[in-house]
């Protein structure tokens, strides 16, 4: 028995007597006999064996606790709260969130996806970082950093009366139909041209509901191109141009904001920088999905098919 505890003491760099006394104290505190000392060597009792897994879990948690405390002492945020405008590409945001969890397991990431009310949570210190569109009002207390651009298209259902119009649609015609929007006018910067107030406006805070209303032909509205590409390709939705907007798809800039007097720490800084990197990633993806790229792929397939058919005809001869 003495030899076993002596070996444990050498491994832990503790005297054998300290090990023996520590185990005896633990048994007294738990009210459970952990070791059977009746034989030549101490062995775990049935209750001791049942508690081994729990003991290892506790020891692992203690190590994690110490590591997290050491990291926080170095300036890492224990929590990062982010408010995100729904117009930000969800695929890009998801990639960064997944990478963040791997990079900063000790930092709790909390985020709210908002229809447009992103500035106030940051201004009021409820969120450390916000992700806003270029239409948002940014008070002087906030710092703004460009992240990426989002392509916006105004669309209607293919069954909607506006779908038959060619060219820019006059405002007088648009006033006859419902405009579907998700942006609160109070969140729009007065320096940004937000377009006229149409006669009939329905505001939907949920982007999915807005898309469902558009598909149902209940009105017209603007959405990120990445969220309606499949509907445009299938013909379910049709892109239109309004008289007050530039022709075709227009771009908006998404930016990160934070209080100038409370800049993000290491985790927040990492999060912002990786959101910026998504701009390059999305450029690659859009190039792959571009009509020119798809056309080239189709031509290659057609060419391959023609060669295959030609080879079969030769063999049949």
VEXDREN-497273 format. One line per field, with one value per residue (C-alpha): residue in one letter; x, y, z; residue number from 1. Coordinates in steps of 0.02 Angstrom, whole numbers, plus 32768, in hexadecimal, padded with zeros to 4 digits. Example, Ala and Ser with C-alpha at 12.3 -4.5 7.8 and 13.67 -1.06 7.14 Angstrom:
! VEXDREN-497273
code	c(A/S) .
X	c(8267/82AC) .
Y	c(7F1F/7FCB) .
Z	c(8186/8165) .
pos	c(1/2) .
//
This chain:
! VEXDREN-497273
code	c(X/X/X/X/X/X/X/X/X/X/X/X/X/X/X/X/X/X/X/X/X/X/X/X/X/X/X/X/X/X/X/X/X/X/X/X/X/X/X/X/X/X/X/X/X/X/X/X/X/X/X/X/X/X/X/X/X/X/X/X/X/X/X/X/X/X/X/X/X/X/X/X/X/X/X/X/X/X/X/X/X/X/X/X/X/X/X/X/X/X/X/X/X/X/X/X/X/X/X/X/X/X/X/X/X/X/X/X/X/X/X/X/X/X/X/X/X/X/X/X/X/X/X/X/X/X/X/X/X/X/X/X/X/X/X/X/X/X/X/X/X/X/X/X/X/X/X/X/X/X/X/X/X/X/X/X/X/X/X/X/X/X/X/X/X/X/X/X/X/X/X/X/X/X/X/X/X/X/X/X/X/X/X/X/X/X/X/X/X/X/X/X/X/X/X/X/X/X/X/X/X/X/X/X/X/X/X/X/X/X/X/X/X/X/X/X/X/X/X/X/X/X/X/X/X/X/X/X/X/X/X/X/X/X/X/X/X/X/X/X/X/X/X/X/X/X/X/X/X/X/X/X/X/X/X/X/X/X/X/X/X/X/X/X/X/X/X/X/X/X/X/X/X/X/X/X/X/X/X/X/X/X/X/X/X/X/X/X/X/X/X/X/X/X/X/X/X/X/X/X/X/X/X/X/X/X/X/X/X/X/X/X/X/X/X/X/X) .
X	c(8000/808B/80E6/804E/802D/80E8/80E8/8052/80AB/8146/80DB/8080/811C/80CC/8101/80B0/8069/8014/7FC3/7F84/7F40/7EED/7E92/7E5E/7E19/7DBC/7D6C/7D37/7CEA/7C8D/7C59/7C8F/7D1F/7D7F/7E0C/7E11/7EB3/7EA0/7F14/7FCB/7F9D/7F0B/7E83/7DEA/7D49/7CAB/7C75/7D22/7D1C/7C6F/7CB5/7D52/7CFD/7CB0/7D57/7DAB/7D22/7D39/7DF5/7DDE/7D66/7DE2/7E69/7DF0/7DC2/7E79/7E9B/7E05/7E38/7EE8/7EA2/7E2C/7EBA/7F0F/7E7F/7E0E/7D55/7CF1/7C5D/7C48/7B9B/7B76/7ADB/7ACB/7A5C/79FA/7A3E/7AEA/7B08/7AD8/7B54/7BE5/7BAD/7B98/7C4A/7C94/7C2C/7C64/7D1A/7D09/7CCD/7D65/7DDC/7D93/7D3D/7D4B/7CEA/7C2D/7BEB/7B3F/7AED/7A47/7A0F/79A8/793D/7996/79A1/7A5A/7AA1/7A45/7A81/7B35/7B1C/7ACB/7B58/7AE3/7B4C/7C06/7C00/7B7A/7B6E/7B0A/7AE0/7B14/7A64/7A77/7A8F/7B38/7B4C/7BF6/7C13/7C26/7CB6/7C88/7CF2/7CC5/7CA9/7C5F/7BE0/7B37/7ADA/7A25/7999/78E5/7873/77BD/7764/7759/769C/769C/765C/7703/775E/771F/776A/7801/787F/7878/77CD/7786/7765/76AF/769D/76FD/7687/75FB/764F/7695/774D/7792/7821/787D/78D7/7892/7898/78DC/7979/79A0/7A23/79E0/7A7C/7A4A/79CB/794D/78D1/7823/779F/7729/766F/765F/76EB/76F0/7784/77B9/7844/7869/78C4/787B/77CA/77F4/7830/7793/7725/7785/7771/76B7/76A7/7674/76E8/7793/7832/78EF/7952/7A08/7A2A/7A75/79CD/7965/79DC/7981/78D7/7916/7963/78C2/7856/77F4/7830/7854/78CC/7885/78CD/7879/7881/78DC/7963/79F8/79DB/7A00/7A54/7A9A/7B1A/7B13/7BA6/7B9E/7C0A/7C3D/7C1A/7C51/7C61/7CFF/7D1C/7D08/7D64/7D57/7DD6/7E36/7D9B/7D35/7DC6/7DDA/7D20/7D20/7DBC/7D74/7CD1/7D3B/7D90/7CE5/7CDF/7D69/7D19/7C71/7CC4/7D09/7C60/7C05/7C85/7C66/7BAA/7BAF/7B50/7BF4/7C3C/7B9D/7B9B/7C50/7C29/7B92/7BFB/7C7F/7BFA/7BAD/7C58/7C7D/7BD4/7BF3/7C9E/7C52/7BC9/7C46/7CB1/7C1A/7BED/7C9E/7C9F/7BF5/7C3B) .
Y	c(8000/8075/8053/807B/8122/8148/8130/81A3/8223/821F/8239/82CB/830A/82F8/8296/81EB/8225/82BA/8246/81CF/825C/82B2/8211/81F3/82A5/828E/81ED/8247/82D8/8266/81E7/815F/80E2/80F4/8076/7FCA/7FC6/7F17/7EC5/7EDC/7F66/7FE1/7FC6/802B/7FF7/7FE4/8092/80D5/808C/80D9/8184/817D/81C1/8250/8277/8280/82F4/8367/8368/8393/8420/8467/8468/84BF/853C/8565/8577/85EB/8655/8665/8699/871A/8762/8785/87F5/877A/87A2/8723/874A/8798/87DB/8806/8854/882A/8874/87EB/8828/87E4/8740/86B3/8637/86AE/86D2/8618/85F1/8677/8640/858B/85C0/8633/85A6/853F/85D2/8616/8588/85E9/8680/8678/86B9/8708/8758/87A1/87A7/8844/888A/8932/8969/8945/89EF/8A09/8967/8998/8A4D/8A16/8998/8903/88BF/88D5/88CB/88EF/88C3/8944/8977/8A1A/8A5F/8A60/8AFC/8AF8/8B72/8BC4/8B56/8ABE/8A85/8A35/89B6/8976/88BA/8888/88B7/8868/886B/88A0/887F/88BD/882B/87F6/8752/871F/8723/87D7/8860/88BD/8827/8853/8903/8924/89A8/8A19/8A19/8AC7/8AF4/8B14/8A5E/8A1D/8A7C/8A0B/8973/8942/895C/88D5/8911/88D6/8978/89EE/8AA2/8AD8/8A72/8AC6/8B4D/8BF3/8C00/8B62/8B6C/8AED/8B09/8B4F/8B1B/8AB3/8AC0/8A0B/89C6/8924/890F/885D/884C/8799/8787/86DA/871F/87A8/8728/86BF/8757/877F/86CE/86D8/8774/87E6/8874/88AA/88C1/88BD/8828/87F0/879B/8704/86E1/86E4/869B/85F3/8648/86B5/861E/85BA/864C/8653/8706/878C/881D/88CA/8979/8A0A/8ABB/8AF9/8A73/8A4A/89C7/8912/88D8/895C/8947/8972/8971/890C/894F/8924/89A6/89B6/8A3E/8AA2/8AAA/89EC/899B/88DE/8870/87DE/8775/8806/883F/878E/8784/8828/87FC/8753/87A4/8812/8778/8736/87BE/8766/86BC/86F8/8746/869B/8648/86CA/86B1/85F6/8612/869C/8685/8689/85FE/8596/85B1/8578/84DE/84B7/84C9/8454/83D3/83E4/83D2/8338/82ED/830C/82B8/8224/8210/8220/8198/8124/813E/8115/8074/8042/804E) .
Z	c(8000/8030/7F8C/7F22/7F78/7F74/7EB6/7EA7/7F13/7EA5/7E09/7E58/7EB0/7F5A/7FF4/800E/80B3/805D/7FDD/8063/80CE/8038/8008/80BC/80C7/8021/805E/80FD/809E/8025/80A7/802E/803D/7F9A/7FB7/8004/8068/80B0/8032/8004/7F89/7F95/7F14/7EE9/7F39/7ECF/7F05/7EDE/7E2E/7E14/7E40/7DD5/7D37/7D98/7DE8/7D3E/7CFF/7D94/7D7A/7CC2/7CED/7D68/7CE1/7C69/7CF1/7D0E/7C53/7C3C/7CD1/7C8A/7BDF/7C2B/7C90/7BEA/7BAE/7B50/7B5E/7BC4/7B52/7AA6/7A7A/79C5/7974/78BA/7834/77D9/7731/775C/76FC/7772/7725/7743/77F5/781B/77E0/7851/78E8/78D1/78C3/7959/79C9/799C/79B4/7A57/7AB5/7B59/7B16/7B14/7A6D/7A77/79E0/79AB/78F5/78DF/7851/785B/7911/7928/7957/79FC/7A50/7A2A/7A5C/7B00/7B22/7B1A/7A8A/7A70/79B2/7931/7878/7818/7767/7715/772F/77ED/7853/78AB/793D/7959/79F3/7983/7915/786F/780D/7760/7756/76AE/7629/760C/7567/7578/74FB/74F8/74CF/74BF/74A1/73EA/7404/7445/73CE/73DC/7392/72E4/72E5/727A/72AB/7344/7397/73BD/7472/744B/7416/74AD/7521/74E7/7536/75DF/7603/7676/76E4/777F/77A8/782D/77EB/7895/7874/77CD/77C5/7782/7717/76B9/762C/7668/75DC/75E8/7665/75FD/761A/7655/76C2/7726/779B/77C6/7845/780F/7768/774D/775E/76E2/7664/767F/7660/75C1/7581/75A6/753A/75CA/7598/7559/75BD/75C2/7601/75FD/7557/75AF/7603/7562/74E0/74DE/74CC/743D/73E6/73F4/73BC/745F/7478/73F7/740B/73EA/73E3/743A/73F9/7495/7495/7425/73A0/73CA/746A/74DE/7567/761F/7696/7736/77C4/7875/78FA/79AF/7A31/7A15/7AD1/7AE1/7A4E/7A3E/7A95/7A46/7A25/79E0/7974/792F/790A/78A8/7844/7811/77DB/776A/7720/76ED/7667/7605/7622/75E1/7548/751C/7538/74CD/7441/7447/7441/73BE/7319/72B8/7323/7315/7259/724B/72B1/7244/71A6/71EB/7213/7166/7115/717F/7150/7095/70A0/70FB/7078/6FEC/7039/7048/6F8F/6F5A/6FBF/6F79/6ECA) .
pos	c(1/2/3/4/5/6/7/8/9/10/11/12/13/14/15/16/17/18/19/20/21/22/23/24/25/26/27/28/29/30/31/32/33/34/35/36/37/38/39/40/41/42/43/44/45/46/47/48/49/50/51/52/53/54/55/56/57/58/59/60/61/62/63/64/65/66/67/68/69/70/71/72/73/74/75/76/77/78/79/80/81/82/83/84/85/86/87/88/89/90/91/92/93/94/95/96/97/98/99/100/101/102/103/104/105/106/107/108/109/110/111/112/113/114/115/116/117/118/119/120/121/122/123/124/125/126/127/128/129/130/131/132/133/134/135/136/137/138/139/140/141/142/143/144/145/146/147/148/149/150/151/152/153/154/155/156/157/158/159/160/161/162/163/164/165/166/167/168/169/170/171/172/173/174/175/176/177/178/179/180/181/182/183/184/185/186/187/188/189/190/191/192/193/194/195/196/197/198/199/200/201/202/203/204/205/206/207/208/209/210/211/212/213/214/215/216/217/218/219/220/221/222/223/224/225/226/227/228/229/230/231/232/233/234/235/236/237/238/239/240/241/242/243/244/245/246/247/248/249/250/251/252/253/254/255/256/257/258/259/260/261/262/263/264/265/266/267/268/269/270/271/272/273/274/275/276/277/278/279/280/281/282/283/284/285/286/287/288/289/290/291/292/293/294/295/296/297/298/299/300/301/302/303/304/305/306/307/308/309/310/311/312/313/314/315/316/317) .
//
